[in-house]
Amino acid sequence: MKYKTTIGVSVELTSERRKHILSKHPELLGHVSKIKKVLSNPDEIRVSKLDNQVLLFYKYFDKILEGKHIVVTIKTNERSFVLTVYITDKIKAGEKYEKEN
């Protein structure tokens, strides 16, 4: 499945990655459809401290576990793709992403 991001990059969520995400993060079972919203309209985007080609898209949902962020982590390279998706209570440290002009 392909998703458009707010930064103009299309990313792929492969069936292998989807299976991995749901096996590691079963709390996402009813929320996979929200990936599109997170990528197209995030509250914030952060650059990974470990890899500057990895971006973390955060979006807050008040109805998920009494208010949590869904984080969609993508790798941006020749073939941009979703690495993982998870739920967190706060935005992690890291540099805020600024789109290059």
Secondary structure, DSSP 8 states (H G I E B T S, - for coil): -EEE-TTS-EEE--HHHHHHHHHH-GGGTTTGGGHHHHHHS-SEEEE-SS-TTEEEEEEEETTSTTSEEEEEEEE-SSS-EEEEEEEESS--SSEE-----
